Amino acid sequence: MNITLYSTDCPKCKILKQRLDEKNINYEICKDVNFMLSKGIKSVPMLEVNGKMMNFDKAIFFVKEI
């Protein structure tokens, strides 16, 4: 599974990172705001799983289901 966490270290970003770490899920972190904007990301955190983007709520649900 290819997972990227788009983050600016905001409180929600830290919560999602913590949940991923608790489940021992391997992921990469992208903090490059210009790159995020180029992908159309206007709010964080966003989780990209195999090309599918998820906002915070969907990402938390995804992590719970793993």
Secondary structure, 3 states (H helix, E strand, C coil): CCEEEECCCCHHHHHHHHHHHHCCCCCEEECCHHHHHHCCCCCCCEEEECCEEECHHHHHHHHHHC
